[in-house]
Amino acid sequence: MAGKHPGVGTDAAGSAVVQARPAWHAMEPGAVAAELGTDPTGGLSEAEAANRLDRYGPNVL
């Protein structure tokens, strides 16, 4: 399930399928951090931040 939209994949017919995930706002902070692969006190490593920038692009509106 690669791409810019985690939690969205495709089925065998190529149709979009959204995988059920708990609502992030209803989760414990540590569980949210673990789900996002980060550390709540230290944030992302420089290497991981660069990886996500390459994968998802810049954080702009």
Order of alpha helices (4+ residues) and beta strands (2+ residues): beta-beta-alpha-alpha
